[in-house]
């Protein structure tokens, strides 16, 4: 699958993978800044943003999409950064293709299976419930979402996926049906037997529970050289909550 992507700068290659319900646009500010010294590629994952839709949505196809991109761009060894869903994709990819990845940065996700994804299901249900026949602006979409998603910051994150399908109709860019159908698959754990012994940094939000202390032993088994950094006042969206501290951590790690 040929994915849409954004590219900034020149130098050693960095690939950034966004999370579930995200898109490359969320990483533009970070990508541009990192692009002052690196060649930064930020794709929209399949079923997200401007990339094609597909009924297939699991880590196997996400990994294959990344491999196809690396081969298309003729990249040898990449610095790979992934957040949440993109982070677990990056974890799996690095274990399966260690020769392709020079350094790995995983943002607020662990290897374990998530046995509860009710929050994400509720967000999907809220998005699927929007009646686009009765709305004529993003604010009206926001009004419908507000009934089920009271958090304004979270609604703004979701609303970045709304676009004008034509001159009169709004819609979701996300392939919500495929994501909804395959939601359990993307909350599976990474059970690969491989080991990635190159440099790895896990960055977690201090106000997030996506990487718990009980996850650290498994992380060290698969990534013996891993270091774990915590940004105390950040939630799951570490890069958005603490952009300066996050950038410094990543930049220093890539240049170490």
Backbone as CSV, one residue per row, in Angstrom:
resi,resn,N_x,N_y,N_z,CA_x,CA_y,CA_z,C_x,C_y,C_z
1,UNK,0.842,-1.198,0.000,0.000,0.000,0.000,0.879,1.251,0.000
2,UNK,0.595,2.177,-0.860,1.377,3.415,-0.968,0.763,4.463,-0.043
3,UNK,1.458,4.799,1.019,0.940,5.705,2.028,1.272,7.156,1.712
4,UNK,0.386,8.051,2.130,0.690,9.481,2.101,1.722,9.763,3.199
5,UNK,2.650,10.680,2.921,3.622,11.036,3.955,4.072,12.480,3.785
6,UNK,4.611,13.014,4.855,5.222,14.345,4.857,6.726,14.165,5.043
7,UNK,7.494,15.065,4.453,8.947,14.951,4.543,9.556,16.304,4.846
8,UNK,10.502,16.307,5.789,11.188,17.538,6.177,12.686,17.288,6.284
9,UNK,13.474,18.221,5.789,14.910,18.233,6.035,15.717,17.247,5.221
10,UNK,16.978,17.121,5.620,17.911,16.201,4.967,18.906,15.705,6.016
11,UNK,19.546,14.594,5.688,20.494,13.985,6.617,20.134,12.547,6.874
12,UNK,20.503,12.037,8.038,20.172,10.661,8.387,18.655,10.512,8.507
13,UNK,18.107,9.363,8.085,16.642,9.229,8.016,15.987,8.915,9.361
14,UNK,14.913,9.638,9.630,14.061,9.407,10.791,12.644,9.152,10.277
15,UNK,12.000,8.102,10.773,10.608,7.809,10.429,9.781,7.887,11.702
16,UNK,8.670,8.623,11.643,7.798,8.808,12.804,6.430,8.202,12.491
17,UNK,5.952,7.327,13.382,4.657,6.677,13.225,3.691,7.186,14.294
18,UNK,2.578,7.757,13.863,1.596,8.311,14.794,0.743,7.203,15.425
19,UNK,-0.123,7.597,16.347,-0.959,6.648,17.063,-2.351,6.508,16.485
20,UNK,-3.158,5.691,17.144,-4.541,5.447,16.739,-5.327,6.757,16.765
21,UNK,-6.111,6.991,15.722,-6.921,8.199,15.519,-6.060,9.428,15.220
22,UNK,-4.737,9.239,15.108,-3.852,10.357,14.808,-3.601,10.481,13.320
23,UNK,-2.687,11.365,12.957,-2.284,11.547,11.574,-0.962,12.296,11.542
24,UNK,-0.335,12.297,10.397,0.998,12.891,10.286,1.007,14.368,10.679
25,UNK,-0.089,15.058,10.440,-0.160,16.489,10.735,0.115,16.789,12.208
26,UNK,-0.200,15.844,13.088,0.022,16.053,14.519,1.505,16.163,14.869
27,UNK,2.372,15.693,13.969,3.815,15.655,14.236,4.592,16.653,13.381
28,UNK,3.896,17.566,12.718,4.574,18.489,11.797,5.545,19.407,12.524
29,UNK,5.117,20.003,13.624,6.003,20.928,14.352,7.270,20.214,14.811
30,UNK,7.115,19.041,15.401,8.262,18.247,15.845,9.114,17.836,14.653
31,UNK,8.470,17.379,13.574,9.193,16.917,12.390,10.006,18.019,11.739
32,UNK,9.433,19.203,11.649,10.157,20.338,11.051,11.391,20.700,11.878
33,UNK,11.220,20.688,13.192,12.351,21.041,14.053,13.441,19.979,13.945
34,UNK,13.049,18.710,13.978,14.028,17.635,13.845,14.638,17.637,12.447
35,UNK,13.859,18.127,11.472,14.332,18.193,10.098,15.445,19.188,9.866
36,UNK,15.768,19.985,10.877,16.908,20.894,10.751,18.224,20.121,10.679
37,UNK,18.219,18.867,11.173,19.435,18.056,11.120,19.213,16.660,10.547
38,UNK,17.965,16.268,10.346,17.658,14.920,9.865,16.700,14.982,8.681
39,UNK,16.626,13.867,7.965,15.630,13.696,6.903,14.446,12.962,7.527
40,UNK,13.355,13.671,7.768,12.251,13.171,8.582,11.049,12.811,7.689
41,UNK,10.617,11.563,7.805,9.449,11.064,7.081,8.342,10.773,8.088
42,UNK,7.145,11.319,7.819,6.005,11.086,8.708,4.822,10.606,7.866
43,UNK,4.580,9.306,7.802,3.453,8.807,7.023,2.149,8.858,7.809
44,UNK,1.045,8.902,7.070,-0.257,8.568,7.641,-0.397,7.049,7.563
45,UNK,-0.644,6.386,8.690,-0.877,4.954,8.665,-2.114,4.627,7.828
46,UNK,-2.176,3.411,7.311,-3.366,3.010,6.547,-4.627,3.243,7.391
47,UNK,-5.702,3.609,6.717,-6.993,3.912,7.355,-6.965,5.195,8.171
48,UNK,-5.916,5.992,8.016,-5.780,7.268,8.713,-5.374,8.355,7.718
49,UNK,-5.752,9.592,8.031,-5.301,10.734,7.248,-5.586,10.596,5.775
50,UNK,-4.556,10.886,4.966,-4.696,10.866,3.515,-4.254,9.546,2.891
51,UNK,-3.936,8.562,3.722,-3.534,7.253,3.197,-4.757,6.416,2.818
52,UNK,-4.557,5.412,1.962,-5.686,4.592,1.500,-6.356,3.818,2.628
53,UNK,-7.592,3.441,2.367,-8.361,2.612,3.294,-8.249,1.149,2.902
54,UNK,-8.391,0.297,3.912,-8.326,-1.149,3.695,-9.090,-1.841,4.808
55,UNK,-9.753,-2.977,4.525,-10.400,-3.730,5.604,-9.396,-4.417,6.515
56,UNK,-8.140,-4.531,6.060,-7.096,-5.196,6.836,-6.380,-4.171,7.710
57,UNK,-6.365,-4.438,9.018,-5.772,-3.472,9.941,-5.249,-4.214,11.165
58,UNK,-3.969,-4.575,11.114,-3.314,-5.274,12.208,-1.820,-4.988,12.120
59,UNK,-1.053,-5.504,13.070,0.366,-5.159,13.103,1.135,-5.746,11.924
60,UNK,0.694,-6.866,11.423,1.373,-7.473,10.279,1.317,-6.551,9.065
61,UNK,0.139,-6.020,8.741,0.030,-5.154,7.557,0.669,-3.798,7.824
62,UNK,0.602,-3.303,9.066,1.254,-2.032,9.380,2.769,-2.150,9.240
63,UNK,3.316,-3.271,9.688,4.751,-3.522,9.497,5.115,-3.584,8.021
64,UNK,4.311,-4.294,7.249,4.590,-4.414,5.807,4.528,-3.060,5.120
65,UNK,3.588,-2.221,5.547,3.513,-0.869,4.979,4.807,-0.108,5.243
66,UNK,5.325,-0.221,6.465,6.568,0.468,6.815,7.735,-0.081,6.010
67,UNK,7.800,-1.393,5.868,8.876,-2.000,5.085,8.819,-1.532,3.634
68,UNK,7.623,-1.471,3.069,7.459,-0.990,1.688,7.940,0.452,1.559
69,UNK,7.631,1.292,2.559,8.063,2.692,2.515,9.576,2.803,2.560
70,UNK,10.201,2.044,3.444,11.657,2.089,3.567,12.316,1.679,2.254
71,UNK,11.776,0.655,1.622,12.325,0.205,0.342,12.061,1.219,-0.762
72,UNK,10.887,1.838,-0.749,10.568,2.858,-1.752,11.514,4.046,-1.638
73,UNK,11.809,4.453,-0.402,12.676,5.607,-0.180,14.155,5.232,-0.218
74,UNK,14.449,3.936,-0.383,15.823,3.420,-0.464,16.642,3.826,0.759
75,UNK,16.056,3.588,1.945,16.725,3.902,3.205,17.431,2.664,3.734
76,UNK,18.633,2.836,4.241,19.403,1.700,4.761,19.058,1.428,6.217
77,UNK,19.461,2.307,7.114,19.165,2.168,8.532,18.453,3.434,8.989
78,UNK,17.351,3.244,9.684,16.553,4.406,10.072,16.563,4.587,11.586
79,UNK,16.336,5.819,12.008,15.939,6.109,13.378,14.413,6.034,13.374
80,UNK,13.850,5.156,14.165,12.407,4.906,14.133,11.768,5.389,15.435
81,UNK,10.752,6.243,15.288,10.011,6.796,16.427,8.540,6.419,16.256
82,UNK,7.923,5.878,17.296,6.516,5.519,17.204,5.782,5.828,18.486
83,UNK,4.578,6.374,18.353,3.743,6.702,19.502,2.528,5.785,19.537
84,UNK,2.266,5.186,20.693,1.054,4.396,20.913,0.928,3.272,19.874
85,UNK,-0.104,3.283,19.041,-0.213,2.271,17.984,1.033,2.269,17.106
86,UNK,1.530,3.461,16.760,2.761,3.553,15.983,3.954,3.026,16.745
87,UNK,3.927,3.183,18.079,5.015,2.664,18.901,5.036,1.147,18.938
88,UNK,3.852,0.548,19.052,3.806,-0.917,19.065,4.152,-1.475,17.692
89,UNK,3.770,-0.764,16.633,4.189,-1.153,15.285,5.708,-1.090,15.166
90,UNK,6.302,-0.029,15.718,7.761,0.136,15.679,8.458,-0.950,16.490
91,UNK,7.891,-1.317,17.628,8.432,-2.408,18.444,8.477,-3.698,17.636
92,UNK,7.346,-4.037,17.055,7.243,-5.282,16.297,8.166,-5.267,15.085
93,UNK,8.198,-4.137,14.379,9.047,-4.013,13.195,10.516,-4.185,13.562
94,UNK,10.939,-3.589,14.653,12.345,-3.665,15.059,12.752,-5.089,15.430
95,UNK,11.846,-5.828,16.028,12.142,-7.219,16.375,12.203,-8.111,15.146
96,UNK,11.390,-7.791,14.135,11.364,-8.601,12.909,12.422,-8.173,11.895
97,UNK,12.792,-6.893,11.920,13.747,-6.356,10.933,14.817,-5.525,11.644
98,UNK,15.572,-6.136,12.547,16.547,-5.351,13.335,17.615,-4.682,12.489
99,UNK,17.903,-5.249,11.315,18.931,-4.669,10.451,18.492,-3.347,9.830
100,UNK,17.188,-3.073,9.862,16.655,-1.854,9.240,16.650,-0.655,10.190
101,UNK,16.788,-0.917,11.487,16.594,0.130,12.490,17.893,0.371,13.259
102,UNK,18.375,1.601,13.216,19.608,1.943,13.920,19.338,2.292,15.378
103,UNK,18.309,3.070,15.610,17.872,3.409,16.963,16.349,3.458,16.980
104,UNK,15.786,3.149,18.139,14.330,3.082,18.285,13.881,3.943,19.461
105,UNK,12.847,4.746,19.211,12.208,5.526,20.277,10.737,5.112,20.335
106,UNK,10.312,4.604,21.479,8.932,4.162,21.681,8.266,5.118,22.661
107,UNK,7.150,5.703,22.235,6.498,6.738,23.036,5.203,6.202,23.653
108,UNK,5.249,6.000,24.947,4.110,5.678,25.800,3.278,4.484,25.332
109,UNK,3.959,3.374,25.133,3.291,2.098,24.870,4.247,0.985,25.301
110,UNK,3.681,-0.113,25.789,4.490,-1.263,26.200,4.237,-2.421,25.247
111,UNK,4.816,-3.562,25.559,4.664,-4.739,24.709,3.435,-5.565,25.069
112,UNK,2.877,-5.340,26.236,1.833,-6.236,26.739,0.503,-6.072,25.999
113,UNK,-0.290,-7.126,26.093,-1.643,-7.097,25.563,-2.521,-6.250,26.471
114,UNK,-3.363,-5.423,25.863,-4.319,-4.637,26.640,-5.635,-5.410,26.703
115,UNK,-6.011,-5.817,27.899,-7.223,-6.629,28.029,-8.482,-5.770,28.066
116,UNK,-8.312,-4.471,28.227,-9.465,-3.569,28.248,-9.200,-2.407,27.296
117,UNK,-10.090,-2.248,26.325,-9.985,-1.098,25.420,-11.334,-0.412,25.293
118,UNK,-12.055,-0.407,26.403,-13.376,0.204,26.415,-13.356,1.683,26.094
119,UNK,-12.297,2.372,26.548,-12.194,3.814,26.270,-12.117,4.066,24.770
120,UNK,-11.289,3.296,24.074,-11.142,3.475,22.626,-12.418,3.057,21.896
121,UNK,-13.074,2.015,22.402,-14.342,1.607,21.797,-15.392,2.698,21.959
122,UNK,-15.395,3.352,23.119,-16.343,4.436,23.350,-16.094,5.604,22.391
123,UNK,-14.818,5.910,22.127,-14.490,6.973,21.173,-14.952,6.598,19.766
124,UNK,-14.718,5.338,19.391,-15.192,4.874,18.082,-16.704,4.971,17.985
125,UNK,-17.394,4.540,19.027,-18.855,4.606,19.025,-19.337,6.047,18.894
126,UNK,-18.642,6.957,19.582,-19.018,8.375,19.505,-18.825,8.921,18.090
127,UNK,-17.696,8.566,17.466,-17.441,9.046,16.102,-18.416,8.439,15.101
128,UNK,-18.700,7.161,15.274,-19.642,6.487,14.367,-21.062,7.006,14.525
129,UNK,-21.363,7.595,15.675,-22.718,8.085,15.921,-22.983,9.461,15.318
130,UNK,-21.934,10.150,14.863,-22.126,11.485,14.286,-22.969,11.382,13.018
131,UNK,-24.025,12.174,12.956,-24.903,12.216,11.785,-24.455,13.361,10.882
132,UNK,-23.654,13.039,9.872,-23.106,14.077,9.008,-24.157,14.692,8.078
133,UNK,-25.321,14.067,7.990,-26.387,14.651,7.172,-26.972,15.902,7.816
134,UNK,-26.763,16.040,9.126,-27.388,17.151,9.844,-26.387,18.203,10.312
135,UNK,-25.120,18.092,9.888,-24.117,19.065,10.316,-23.555,19.807,9.104
136,UNK,-23.177,21.073,9.338,-22.631,21.893,8.261,-21.348,22.600,8.667
137,UNK,-20.807,22.220,9.816,-19.559,22.826,10.285,-18.907,21.895,11.296
138,UNK,-17.612,22.106,11.506,-16.906,21.308,12.505,-17.469,21.555,13.908
139,UNK,-17.917,22.788,14.162,-18.475,23.085,15.485,-19.743,22.276,15.735
140,UNK,-20.505,22.000,14.689,-21.697,21.173,14.854,-21.321,19.708,15.071
141,UNK,-20.244,19.260,14.420,-19.732,17.919,14.706,-19.283,17.855,16.165
142,UNK,-18.590,18.897,16.604,-18.142,18.967,17.987,-19.326,18.898,18.940
143,UNK,-20.424,19.560,18.584,-21.616,19.538,19.422,-22.184,18.136,19.587
144,UNK,-22.150,17.353,18.511,-22.620,15.974,18.615,-21.657,15.120,19.437
145,UNK,-20.368,15.300,19.215,-19.381,14.532,19.970,-19.439,14.849,21.464
146,UNK,-19.758,16.093,21.790,-19.754,16.541,23.176,-20.674,15.698,24.056
147,UNK,-21.715,15.156,23.460,-22.670,14.354,24.218,-22.041,13.077,24.765
148,UNK,-20.999,12.582,24.072,-20.367,11.319,24.476,-18.897,11.473,24.845
149,UNK,-18.285,12.599,24.426,-16.862,12.843,24.727,-16.765,14.214,25.400
150,UNK,-16.900,14.274,26.722,-16.923,15.572,27.401,-15.589,16.298,27.420
151,UNK,-14.476,15.568,27.234,-13.150,16.186,27.284,-12.893,16.992,26.014
152,UNK,-12.802,18.323,26.145,-12.668,19.206,24.977,-11.357,18.975,24.238
153,UNK,-10.277,18.731,24.977,-8.976,18.501,24.338,-9.007,17.232,23.492
154,UNK,-9.645,16.200,23.999,-9.757,14.951,23.260,-10.628,15.124,22.024
155,UNK,-11.693,15.903,22.150,-12.551,16.159,20.981,-11.787,16.896,19.891
156,UNK,-10.970,17.856,20.271,-10.186,18.583,19.271,-9.222,17.662,18.545
157,UNK,-8.645,16.699,19.274,-7.774,15.699,18.660,-8.550,14.883,17.626
158,UNK,-9.761,14.454,17.971,-10.572,13.661,17.048,-11.045,14.493,15.865
159,UNK,-11.370,15.753,16.114,-11.914,16.611,15.055,-10.901,16.921,13.963
160,UNK,-9.610,16.706,14.232,-8.611,16.899,13.180,-8.822,15.912,12.033
161,UNK,-9.617,14.875,12.283,-9.905,13.878,11.255,-11.150,14.197,10.427
162,UNK,-11.785,15.323,10.681,-12.967,15.720,9.905,-12.527,16.523,8.684
163,UNK,-13.122,16.234,7.545,-12.768,16.969,6.325,-14.015,17.202,5.475
164,UNK,-13.889,18.114,4.507,-14.971,18.386,3.566,-14.892,17.373,2.430
165,UNK,-15.832,16.447,2.418,-15.873,15.426,1.368,-16.220,16.056,0.024
166,UNK,-17.058,17.063,0.050,-17.369,17.879,-1.120,-17.743,19.260,-0.596
167,UNK,-18.334,20.112,-1.445,-18.605,21.492,-1.033,-19.665,21.591,0.062
168,UNK,-20.425,20.544,0.259,-21.539,20.619,1.206,-21.471,19.590,2.332
169,UNK,-20.612,18.595,2.215,-20.662,17.464,3.149,-19.340,17.246,3.874
170,UNK,-19.447,17.117,5.189,-18.309,16.743,6.017,-18.305,15.234,6.251
171,UNK,-17.143,14.701,6.611,-17.043,13.274,6.898,-15.745,13.017,7.671
172,UNK,-15.582,11.768,8.134,-14.342,11.349,8.766,-13.346,10.872,7.713
173,UNK,-12.103,11.277,7.836,-11.056,10.699,6.981,-10.733,9.271,7.410
174,UNK,-10.866,9.000,8.686,-10.579,7.680,9.215,-11.500,6.623,8.610
175,UNK,-10.970,5.437,8.407,-11.798,4.295,8.032,-12.313,3.675,9.334
176,UNK,-13.357,4.282,9.885,-13.831,3.897,11.205,-14.345,2.467,11.243
177,UNK,-14.971,2.033,10.164,-15.519,0.670,10.142,-14.411,-0.373,10.273
178,UNK,-13.340,-0.199,9.505,-12.237,-1.165,9.568,-11.552,-1.122,10.930
179,UNK,-11.330,0.072,11.455,-10.698,0.192,12.768,-11.581,-0.452,13.833
180,UNK,-12.876,-0.210,13.749,-13.805,-0.789,14.711,-13.803,-2.319,14.634
181,UNK,-13.810,-2.840,13.419,-13.848,-4.300,13.233,-12.573,-4.970,13.736
182,UNK,-11.439,-4.259,13.611,-10.141,-4.860,13.940,-9.576,-4.365,15.271
183,UNK,-10.375,-3.672,16.056,-9.861,-3.064,17.286,-9.181,-4.071,18.216
184,UNK,-9.742,-5.260,18.448,-9.044,-6.210,19.333,-7.646,-6.584,18.846
185,UNK,-7.462,-6.637,17.517,-6.167,-7.053,16.958,-5.065,-6.061,17.306
186,UNK,-5.386,-4.771,17.364,-4.341,-3.783,17.609,-4.086,-3.560,19.104
187,UNK,-4.818,-4.291,19.937,-4.518,-4.257,21.366,-3.863,-5.554,21.829
188,UNK,-3.492,-6.396,20.870,-2.742,-7.606,21.194,-1.333,-7.240,21.658
189,UNK,-0.722,-8.137,22.405,0.650,-7.921,22.838,1.647,-8.323,21.763
190,UNK,2.893,-7.917,21.947,3.972,-8.311,21.042,4.625,-9.555,21.634
191,UNK,4.441,-10.692,20.974,4.919,-11.972,21.512,6.081,-12.549,20.704
192,UNK,6.722,-11.730,19.905,7.811,-12.214,19.073,8.982,-12.696,19.935
193,UNK,9.666,-13.721,19.464,10.787,-14.282,20.231,12.104,-13.547,19.992
194,UNK,12.130,-12.592,19.063,13.364,-11.898,18.729,13.819,-10.948,19.820
195,UNK,15.066,-10.497,19.675,15.660,-9.516,20.579,16.290,-8.417,19.734
196,UNK,16.091,-7.174,20.132,16.681,-6.023,19.449,17.716,-5.425,20.385
197,UNK,19.003,-5.550,20.018,20.059,-5.153,20.944,20.723,-3.829,20.586
198,UNK,20.082,-3.068,19.713,20.579,-1.729,19.417,19.959,-0.717,20.399
199,UNK,20.393,0.549,20.355,19.892,1.525,21.337,18.385,1.770,21.222
200,UNK,17.725,1.783,22.371,16.280,1.983,22.446,15.965,2.908,23.612
201,UNK,15.033,3.828,23.383,14.518,4.651,24.473,12.998,4.545,24.500
202,UNK,12.457,4.212,25.662,11.021,4.277,25.912,10.744,5.567,26.677
203,UNK,9.818,6.355,26.185,9.441,7.605,26.851,7.988,7.475,27.290
204,UNK,7.751,7.643,28.586,6.383,7.519,29.091,5.927,8.797,29.782
205,UNK,4.618,8.994,29.781,4.043,10.111,30.505,3.814,9.738,31.953
206,UNK,4.193,10.624,32.863,4.022,10.345,34.284,2.568,10.231,34.698
207,UNK,1.649,10.799,33.903,0.228,10.722,34.214,-0.484,9.683,33.341
208,UNK,0.293,8.808,32.722,-0.249,7.761,31.863,0.082,6.395,32.455
209,UNK,-0.765,5.405,32.160,-0.512,4.050,32.652,-0.203,3.081,31.517
210,UNK,0.169,3.602,30.352,0.445,2.741,29.208,1.762,1.977,29.370
211,UNK,2.733,2.555,30.077,3.963,1.839,30.440,4.028,1.824,31.955
212,UNK,3.816,0.646,32.545,3.837,0.505,33.996,5.165,-0.115,34.438
213,UNK,5.465,0.035,35.704,6.717,-0.538,36.211,6.772,-2.046,36.002
214,UNK,5.619,-2.704,36.032,5.572,-4.149,35.816,5.906,-4.529,34.367
215,UNK,5.915,-3.551,33.456,6.252,-3.817,32.050,7.759,-3.802,31.806
216,UNK,8.524,-3.256,32.750,9.932,-2.980,32.481,10.764,-4.241,32.294
217,UNK,10.433,-5.302,33.024,11.202,-6.544,32.891,11.067,-7.117,31.489
218,UNK,9.848,-7.102,30.946,9.634,-7.616,29.591,10.327,-6.731,28.561
219,UNK,10.281,-5.430,28.771,10.977,-4.511,27.873,12.470,-4.826,27.838
220,UNK,13.059,-5.062,29.003,14.491,-5.349,29.075,14.845,-6.692,28.435
221,UNK,13.911,-7.639,28.463,14.161,-8.931,27.835,14.271,-8.796,26.326
222,UNK,13.362,-8.023,25.734,13.347,-7.863,24.285,14.318,-6.789,23.810
223,UNK,14.550,-5.806,24.663,15.411,-4.669,24.316,16.425,-4.467,25.446
224,UNK,17.465,-5.300,25.496,18.408,-5.267,26.631,19.116,-3.935,26.809
225,UNK,19.219,-3.142,25.746,19.874,-1.850,25.865,18.922,-0.704,26.122
226,UNK,17.669,-1.004,26.445,16.651,0.044,26.564,16.831,0.898,27.811
227,UNK,16.580,2.184,27.640,16.454,3.106,28.767,15.019,3.618,28.768
228,UNK,14.509,3.909,29.949,13.136,4.398,30.091,13.175,5.780,30.722
229,UNK,12.579,6.754,30.036,12.518,8.124,30.543,11.059,8.473,30.819
230,UNK,10.831,9.182,31.912,9.479,9.585,32.301,9.384,11.105,32.306
231,UNK,8.375,11.622,31.619,8.086,13.056,31.668,6.915,13.233,32.625
232,UNK,7.209,13.771,33.790,6.291,13.705,34.931,4.913,14.297,34.646
233,UNK,4.867,15.454,34.018,3.591,16.162,33.886,2.911,15.928,32.542
234,UNK,3.193,14.779,31.927,2.620,14.479,30.609,1.657,13.304,30.705
235,UNK,0.641,13.350,29.852,-0.320,12.259,29.723,0.160,11.307,28.624
236,UNK,-0.751,10.530,28.065,-0.400,9.614,26.985,0.147,10.369,25.778
237,UNK,-0.335,11.597,25.563,0.146,12.410,24.430,1.357,13.222,24.897
238,UNK,2.427,12.498,25.148,3.626,13.083,25.746,4.168,14.227,24.888
239,UNK,4.247,13.995,23.596,4.842,14.972,22.679,4.037,16.257,22.600
240,UNK,2.732,16.177,22.874,1.890,17.369,22.843,1.870,18.084,24.190
241,UNK,1.939,17.322,25.281,1.874,17.915,26.616,3.176,18.580,27.036
242,UNK,4.301,18.027,26.599,5.617,18.558,27.011,6.544,18.585,25.794
243,UNK,6.230,19.402,24.782,6.982,19.349,23.529,8.462,19.666,23.685
244,UNK,8.806,20.606,24.538,10.211,20.971,24.706,11.012,19.860,25.344
245,UNK,10.510,19.323,26.445,11.218,18.249,27.140,11.280,17.001,26.271
246,UNK,10.181,16.715,25.565,10.153,15.551,24.686,11.181,15.692,23.571
247,UNK,11.228,16.851,22.936,12.191,17.066,21.845,13.624,16.900,22.341
248,UNK,13.924,17.458,23.498,15.283,17.361,24.033,15.679,15.910,24.278
249,UNK,14.762,15.125,24.853,15.043,13.710,25.097,15.345,12.975,23.799
250,UNK,14.496,13.180,22.804,14.659,12.475,21.530,15.923,12.936,20.822
251,UNK,16.125,14.243,20.749,17.286,14.785,20.035,18.590,14.302,20.657
252,UNK,18.667,14.359,21.987,19.891,13.921,22.672,20.129,12.421,22.438
253,UNK,19.063,11.636,22.461,19.199,10.195,22.246,19.674,9.879,20.827
254,UNK,19.116,10.544,19.849,19.510,10.288,18.459,20.962,10.704,18.211
255,UNK,21.420,11.734,18.920,22.769,12.239,18.706,23.811,11.605,19.629
256,UNK,23.363,10.757,20.539,24.285,10.162,21.495,25.202,9.180,20.816
